[in-house]
Amino acid sequence: MISPSAIDKFKASLRGPLLQTSDAGYDEARKIWNGMIDKRPALIARCTGVADVILCVNFARENDLLLAVRGGGHNVAGNAVCDGGLVIDLTRMKGIRVDAARRTVRAEPGLTWREFDRETQVFGLATTGGQISTAGIAGLTLGGGWGYLARRYGLSCDNLLSVDLVTADGQFLTANAAENADLFWGLRGGGGNFGVVTSFEYQLHTVGPVFAGIVAYPILKAKTVLELFRQVTSAAPDELACDIVLINLPDGTPVVGMNICYNGPIAEGERVVRPLRSAGSPALAQVGPIPYTEAQQLLDSFYPFGLQSYWKSSFLKEISDEVIDTMVAYCGSRPTPICHGIIEHQLGGAVKRVDREYTAFGQRDAEYSFMSLGVCAEAADVEKCAGWARDFWEAIQPWSTGGAYVNYLGQEADEGAGRIEAAYGPEKYARLVALKNKYDPTNLFRLNQNIKPSQATRTARSA
């Protein structure tokens, strides 16, 4: 228990507000994107800058408080909030400055991709970001980060030039290729294990209008369209990114839909995408030249704030006939209309060409990502939706690489032992544990896809 006087002193030291359970705005502040998550932190510190973050880290460490860090709050596992502890809420830290001449941007961790893209696109520039524009830049980047531009320009973490962060001992560090390079390696894929990032610097690229949109066919054509998707993506240029999903449209129509984005000359994009429109009469065909910012928001309405979401994911070796048959079978018996299965083709290309040791991200040889998403509006449906997603995922595992993407992982207790290590492979995981021993030996930052410090290190530091 922390005394009221200690909390009052802590509150007075912060520039941003500190919310307790009885304060106005507390219930709204503890909500995150995934409606399944219903946690009640004792304190929520709405930080306004680095000084607030340092004060929060020190207060949590000195008082042995469970600590959560919230950027965009979009992580499906719900690690952005906790029960009974302190949440470092970064959502008010939204500073951003574009250097158009150097094609770089400095951005704070409270930004969403929609806010980030709005500023960089003023200059006709962008970097690889998540394709749900309401997601935060921080979590996606630290876990690797792919999106429409990844096949041409690499992952979000590949475009990271430098970060500022607060470590578990309350120190403020800069990490880049020249300064704290070991830490910089781990931050590019290792998630939130090593500190609270207060500023990101990214490389930007020239990105104009893209040839993008959604093409959907009746669900009865699912097998045909999945085969077409396999054929086109297997020979796709780096400029093309595409997903395929079996879901219902907002009007209730069950479809097999493709989310398409070609980042290159419009005429060439139209030619490359044309085969994906050749499966007969579509239920929906809205594809053409649009601003990149609009492409980034194409899927937002399918992933609104507050739905109950349970995900399972894997990388695929290939889209085999058996994978297609499994997709069709499971998506033909979804427990709710908004449960769905996805195959993403946003890897390969530039992602694959990066040196395997360049970053902590560990799955550069994969080209396809599979997800089963048990989604519902009502809590009463969660159990059956989660069960369907687990069964679907299990059925796909014979064609999985065995690897995982940390940004898609759920709680460790549900995922099972070994899934986090599988995301990196044994050599990179051992290197990440060594970094954890160095920068967070007591595992203060443990509400994440957690890389646990060595037991010997934890014992020595606590003695």
C-alpha positions in Angstrom: 0.0 0.0 0.0 1.2 3.5 -0.8 0.3 6.3 1.6 -2.1 9.0 0.4 0.6 11.6 1.2 3.1 9.8 -1.1 0.6 9.8 -3.9 -0.2 13.5 -3.3 3.5 14.3 -3.5 3.9 12.3 -6.7 0.8 14.0 -8.2 2.2 17.4 -7.4 5.5 16.6 -9.1 3.8 15.8 -12.4 2.9 18.4 -15.1 0.2 16.1 -16.5 -2.7 14.9 -14.5 -2.7 11.8 -12.2 -6.0 9.9 -12.2 -7.1 7.7 -9.3 -10.1 5.3 -9.3 -12.6 7.9 -8.0 -11.5 10.7 -10.3 -13.6 12.0 -13.2 -12.3 10.6 -16.5 -10.7 7.6 -14.9 -13.0 5.0 -16.5 -12.5 6.6 -19.9 -8.8 6.7 -19.5 -8.5 3.0 -18.6 -10.3 1.9 -21.8 -8.3 0.6 -24.7 -9.1 -0.6 -28.2 -9.8 -4.3 -27.3 -13.1 -4.4 -25.4 -12.1 -7.7 -23.8 -9.7 -5.9 -21.6 -11.3 -4.5 -18.4 -8.5 -3.6 -16.0 -8.5 -1.2 -13.1 -5.1 0.5 -12.4 -4.6 2.3 -9.1 -3.0 5.3 -10.9 -3.0 6.6 -14.5 -0.3 9.3 -15.1 -1.1 11.3 -18.3 2.4 12.3 -19.1 3.2 15.5 -21.0 6.9 15.0 -21.5 10.2 13.3 -20.6 10.2 14.6 -17.0 6.8 13.1 -16.2 8.0 9.7 -17.6 11.1 9.7 -15.5 9.1 10.6 -12.4 6.7 7.7 -13.1 9.4 5.1 -13.7 11.1 6.1 -10.5 7.9 6.1 -8.5 6.9 2.6 -9.8 10.3 1.2 -9.1 10.7 2.7 -5.6 7.2 1.6 -4.6 7.3 -1.8 -6.2 4.3 -1.0 -8.4 3.2 -3.0 -11.4 3.9 -0.8 -14.4 2.1 -0.6 -17.7 3.0 1.7 -20.6 0.3 3.0 -23.0 1.1 4.5 -26.4 -1.8 3.9 -28.8 -3.5 1.3 -26.6 -4.1 -0.9 -29.6 -2.2 -4.0 -28.6 -4.6 -7.0 -28.6 -3.1 -8.5 -25.4 -4.1 -5.5 -23.3 -0.6 -4.8 -22.0 -1.3 -1.0 -22.0 -3.2 -1.2 -18.7 -2.9 -3.2 -15.5 -4.8 -4.1 -12.4 -3.7 -2.2 -9.3 -0.6 -0.6 -10.6 0.5 2.5 -12.5 -0.1 3.2 -16.1 2.3 5.6 -17.9 -0.1 7.1 -20.4 1.7 8.7 -23.3 -1.3 9.6 -25.4 -0.8 13.4 -24.8 2.7 13.2 -26.1 2.0 14.0 -29.8 4.8 16.2 -30.9 6.1 15.7 -34.5 8.5 17.6 -36.7 9.3 16.7 -40.3 12.7 17.6 -41.8 11.7 17.5 -45.5 15.3 18.2 -46.7 16.8 15.2 -44.8 13.6 13.1 -45.3 13.4 12.4 -41.6 10.8 12.9 -38.9 11.0 13.1 -35.1 7.8 11.9 -33.5 6.5 11.3 -29.9 5.0 8.0 -28.7 1.4 9.2 -28.3 0.9 9.6 -32.0 -1.4 7.3 -34.0 -0.4 6.4 -37.6 -3.3 8.6 -38.8 -1.8 11.6 -37.0 1.8 10.7 -38.1 0.8 10.3 -41.8 -1.1 13.5 -41.9 2.0 15.5 -41.0 4.5 13.6 -43.3 2.2 13.5 -46.3 2.1 17.3 -46.3 5.6 16.9 -47.7 4.8 13.9 -49.9 6.7 11.7 -47.5 5.9 8.6 -45.5 7.5 5.6 -43.7 6.2 2.1 -43.2 3.3 2.2 -40.7 0.4 0.0 -39.6 -2.6 -0.2 -41.9 -5.1 0.5 -39.1 -4.7 4.2 -38.7 -5.9 4.4 -35.2 -3.0 2.2 -34.0 -0.1 3.9 -32.2 3.3 4.3 -33.8 5.2 3.2 -30.7 4.1 -0.4 -30.1 4.0 -1.3 -33.8 7.5 0.0 -34.4 9.1 -1.6 -31.4 7.6 -5.0 -32.3 8.9 -4.8 -35.9 6.0 -3.1 -37.8 4.8 -3.9 -41.3 2.3 -2.2 -43.5 1.7 -1.3 -47.1 5.2 0.1 -47.7 7.2 -2.7 -46.1 7.9 -4.7 -49.2 9.4 -1.6 -50.8 11.0 0.2 -47.9 11.3 -2.3 -45.1 9.7 -2.6 -41.7 8.9 0.3 -39.4 11.9 -0.7 -37.2 14.1 -0.9 -40.3 13.4 2.8 -40.9 14.1 3.8 -37.3 17.2 6.0 -37.1 17.3 6.9 -33.4 15.2 6.8 -30.2 15.2 8.6 -26.9 14.1 6.5 -23.9 13.8 6.2 -20.1 15.3 3.0 -18.7 14.3 1.1 -15.6 16.7 3.0 -13.4 15.2 6.3 -14.5 18.0 7.3 -16.8 17.4 9.1 -20.1 19.3 7.6 -23.0 19.6 8.0 -26.8 20.0 4.9 -28.8 21.1 4.7 -32.4 23.8 3.1 -34.6 26.5 5.1 -32.9 25.3 5.5 -29.3 24.1 2.6 -27.2 24.1 0.5 -30.3 23.4 -2.7 -28.5 20.2 -1.3 -27.1 19.2 0.1 -30.4 19.5 -3.3 -31.9 17.1 -4.7 -29.3 14.6 -2.0 -29.6 14.1 -2.8 -33.2 11.8 -5.8 -32.7 12.3 -6.4 -29.0 9.1 -4.5 -28.0 8.7 -2.5 -24.8 11.1 -4.6 -22.7 13.9 -2.1 -22.3 12.4 1.2 -21.4 9.8 3.9 -22.3 10.6 5.4 -25.6 9.8 9.1 -25.5 10.9 10.0 -29.1 11.3 8.2 -32.4 13.3 9.4 -35.4 12.4 7.7 -38.7 13.7 7.7 -42.3 11.0 8.9 -44.7 10.4 8.1 -48.4 8.7 9.8 -51.2 5.1 8.4 -51.3 2.5 10.0 -53.6 -1.0 8.8 -54.5 -1.3 5.0 -54.5 -3.4 2.6 -56.5 -5.5 1.0 -53.7 -8.8 -0.1 -52.4 -10.9 -3.2 -51.6 -12.1 -5.9 -54.0 -14.6 -8.4 -52.6 -16.4 -11.4 -54.0 -19.2 -13.5 -52.7 -18.0 -16.0 -50.1 -19.0 -18.9 -52.4 -16.0 -17.9 -54.5 -13.6 -18.1 -51.6 -11.5 -21.0 -52.9 -11.1 -19.5 -56.4 -10.2 -16.1 -55.0 -7.7 -17.5 -52.5 -6.0 -19.4 -55.4 -6.0 -16.2 -57.4 -4.5 -14.3 -54.5 -1.7 -17.0 -54.2 -1.0 -16.8 -57.9 -0.7 -13.0 -58.0 1.2 -12.5 -54.8 3.7 -15.2 -55.5 5.1 -13.1 -58.3 4.2 -9.6 -57.0 6.6 -6.7 -57.3 7.8 -5.0 -54.2 5.3 -2.1 -54.7 2.3 -4.4 -54.2 1.0 -5.2 -50.7 -2.2 -7.2 -50.3 -4.3 -9.0 -47.7 -7.1 -11.5 -48.1 -9.9 -11.9 -45.6 -13.1 -14.0 -45.2 -15.5 -11.8 -43.3 -18.9 -10.0 -43.6 -19.2 -6.6 -45.1 -20.9 -4.0 -42.8 -24.2 -4.7 -44.6 -24.0 -8.3 -43.5 -22.9 -9.8 -46.9 -20.3 -12.6 -46.4 -17.4 -12.1 -48.7 -13.8 -13.0 -49.5 -12.2 -9.6 -49.8 -8.8 -8.3 -50.8 -7.3 -5.1 -49.4 -4.9 -3.8 -52.0 -2.2 -1.1 -52.1 0.2 -0.5 -54.9 2.9 2.1 -54.1 4.3 3.1 -57.5 3.2 4.5 -60.9 -0.6 4.5 -61.1 -0.8 3.0 -64.6 1.6 0.1 -63.5 -0.5 -0.4 -60.4 -3.6 -0.8 -62.4 -1.9 -3.4 -64.6 -0.6 -5.4 -61.6 -3.9 -5.3 -59.7 -6.1 -6.2 -62.8 -5.8 -10.0 -62.3 -7.3 -9.6 -58.8 -10.4 -8.3 -60.4 -10.8 -11.2 -62.8 -12.8 -13.6 -60.7 -16.2 -12.7 -62.0 -18.7 -10.1 -60.7 -17.4 -8.6 -57.4 -19.7 -7.8 -54.5 -17.6 -4.7 -53.9 -15.0 -3.1 -56.2 -13.6 0.2 -54.9 -10.0 0.4 -56.1 -8.2 3.3 -57.9 -5.8 6.2 -57.3 -6.2 7.6 -53.8 -4.1 9.5 -51.3 -1.8 7.4 -49.2 -3.6 8.7 -46.1 -6.9 7.4 -47.4 -5.4 4.0 -48.1 -4.2 3.9 -44.5 -7.8 4.3 -43.3 -9.4 1.7 -45.6 -9.8 -0.9 -42.9 -10.5 1.3 -39.9 -14.3 0.7 -39.9 -13.7 -3.1 -39.7 -11.7 -2.7 -36.5 -13.5 -0.1 -34.3 -12.8 0.7 -30.7 -14.5 -1.5 -28.1 -15.1 -4.8 -29.9 -14.2 -8.0 -28.0 -11.1 -9.3 -29.9 -9.2 -12.5 -29.5 -6.3 -13.2 -32.0 -4.1 -16.1 -32.9 -1.4 -15.8 -35.5 1.4 -17.6 -37.3 3.7 -17.1 -40.3 3.0 -19.5 -43.2 5.5 -21.4 -45.2 3.3 -21.1 -48.3 -0.4 -20.8 -49.2 -0.9 -24.5 -49.9 -4.1 -26.1 -51.2 -4.6 -27.4 -47.7 -4.3 -23.9 -46.2 -6.9 -22.7 -48.7 -9.3 -25.6 -47.8 -8.8 -25.0 -44.1 -9.5 -21.2 -44.5 -12.7 -22.0 -46.5 -13.9 -24.6 -44.0 -13.4 -22.6 -40.8 -14.7 -19.3 -42.2 -17.8 -21.2 -43.4 -18.7 -21.8 -39.8 -17.9 -18.6 -38.0 -19.6 -18.1 -34.6 -20.3 -14.4 -35.3 -20.3 -12.5 -38.6 -17.3 -10.4 -37.5 -15.1 -13.4 -36.7 -12.7 -13.8 -39.6 -9.5 -15.3 -41.0 -6.8 -13.3 -42.8 -3.7 -14.0 -44.8 -1.4 -10.9 -45.1 1.2 -10.5 -47.9 3.1 -7.5 -46.6 6.5 -9.2 -46.1 9.1 -10.4 -48.5 10.7 -7.8 -50.8 12.8 -5.3 -48.9 11.9 -7.0 -45.6 13.6 -10.1 -46.8 16.7 -8.4 -48.2 17.7 -6.8 -44.8 20.6 -8.6 -43.1 19.2 -11.1 -40.6 21.4 -9.7 -37.8 20.5 -6.0 -38.4 17.6 -5.9 -35.9 16.1 -8.1 -33.3 13.1 -8.8 -35.6 13.4 -12.5 -36.2 11.2 -13.6 -39.1 12.6 -12.1 -42.3 12.3 -15.2 -44.4 8.5 -15.4 -44.1 6.3 -13.8 -46.8 2.8 -14.6 -45.5 1.2 -14.0 -42.1 -2.0 -15.9 -41.0 -4.5 -14.7 -38.4 -7.6 -16.2 -36.9 -9.6 -13.5 -35.2 -12.5 -14.3 -32.8 -14.4 -11.1 -32.7 -17.7 -10.2 -31.2 -19.7 -7.3 -29.8 -21.0 -9.0 -26.7 -19.0 -10.4 -23.8 -21.3 -13.4 -23.7 -19.9 -14.5 -27.1 -16.2 -14.3 -26.2 -15.7 -17.9 -25.2 -17.1 -19.4 -28.4 -15.3 -16.9 -30.6 -12.0 -17.5 -28.8 -12.5 -21.3 -29.1 -13.1 -21.0 -32.8 -10.0 -18.9 -33.3 -7.9 -21.3 -31.3 -9.2 -24.3 -33.2 -8.7 -22.5 -36.6 -5.1 -21.6 -35.6 -4.4 -25.2 -34.6 -5.7 -26.5 -37.9 -3.3 -24.2 -39.8 -0.2 -25.2 -37.8 1.0 -28.0 -40.1 1.8 -25.3 -42.7 3.2 -22.7 -40.2 6.8 -21.8 -40.0 6.6 -22.1 -36.2 7.5 -18.5 -35.8 5.4 -15.7 -34.4 5.0 -11.9 -34.7 5.2 -10.3 -31.2 2.7 -7.5 -32.1 0.0 -10.2 -32.7 0.6 -12.3 -29.6 -1.9 -12.5 -26.8 -1.2 -12.9 -23.1 1.7 -15.3 -22.4 -0.6 -17.5 -20.2 -2.8 -18.1 -23.2 -0.1 -18.3 -25.9 1.9 -21.0 -24.0 5.5 -21.3 -23.2 8.0 -20.7 -26.0 5.9 -18.5 -28.3 8.0 -15.4 -27.5 11.3 -17.2 -28.0 9.9 -18.6 -31.3 9.4 -15.0 -32.5 13.1 -14.4 -32.4 14.8 -17.8 -32.6 17.2 -19.1 -29.9 20.3 -16.9 -30.8 18.5 -13.6 -31.0 16.4 -14.5 -27.9 19.6 -15.2 -25.9 21.0 -11.8 -27.1 17.7 -10.1 -26.0 17.9 -11.7 -22.5 21.5 -10.4 -22.1 20.1 -6.9 -23.0 17.3 -7.4 -20.5 19.9 -8.3 -17.8 21.7 -5.1 -18.5 18.9 -2.6 -18.9 16.0 -4.1 -16.8 17.4 -6.8 -14.5 14.3 -6.8 -12.2 11.8 -6.9 -15.1 10.1 -3.6 -14.2 8.9 -3.5 -17.8 7.2 -6.9 -17.9 3.7 -6.0 -19.3 4.7 -6.7 -22.9 5.7 -9.7 -24.9 8.1 -10.3 -22.1 11.7 -11.2 -22.4 12.5 -12.3 -18.9 15.9 -11.5 -17.4 18.1 -14.4 -16.2 17.1 -15.7 -12.7 20.6 -15.2 -11.4 20.5 -11.6 -12.5 17.2 -11.0 -10.8 18.4 -12.6 -7.6 21.6 -10.7 -7.5 19.9 -7.3 -8.1 17.3 -7.9 -5.4 19.7 -9.1 -2.8 
